[in-house]
């Protein structure tokens, strides 16, 4: 199988490396920024290009791993492609590629950073395709990369992406705010890391609602008042504290 990777960001980097590790012939890496394409191409023994007109038309699989708002414009450049074209977005419908002959979605449900290695074999892959044959081809690719593979249509994938924003992006932002609080009071965020790890481990075996702790679930008003006094000089954080505490209390009524 010959593969072209269109994109050189976080998702593209991990997918390209995972494919290369499986012995797939990754022939080209495209990016608007040739330097970024060259860096990934060097690691995957591929050719870097920055012009969509230079894309090899003979590949079997084209992975469009670009920003959501660029998927449609990139797909316009692939109209005469006979190979399978997939995008990797959680929030974009498969219909964004509907002008193509064979198309689908390969959405890895994970958070990626270029510099952070990850075991791709454990990354849940959500797939969708334009027809049965294309789905079979896409499933074979997904099965090669990972064991948790799910057939998920565009509407449900969008819901998964929303849930992922809550479970990952929002949670990470709360870590940032937590770091801001301890730094403000001359404490070290390192002290919170065992707590963060234990919280993440709990939900591997239990439903989150069953392992909720803290003053809001206990309805400990005195503690919550003390916390809000400490946040008087940080009005945005105080508002977030009040909103989340209200949500926890409402959930556990």
Protein Blocks (a to p, Z undefined) as FASTA:
>chain_A
ZZddedjbfklmmmmmmmmmnopacfbdcdfblmlmmmmmmmnopacdfbfklpcfkbfb
dcddddfklmmmmmmmmmmpmbdcddfbfkbcfklmmmpmbdcdddddddddfklccdfk
lpccddddfbfklmmmmmmmmmmmpmbdcdddfklmmmmmmmmmmmmmmmmmmmmmmmmm
mmmnopafklmmmmmmmmmmmmmmbcfklmggcjklnopaklmmmmmmmmmmmmmlmmmm
mmmmmmmmmmmZZ
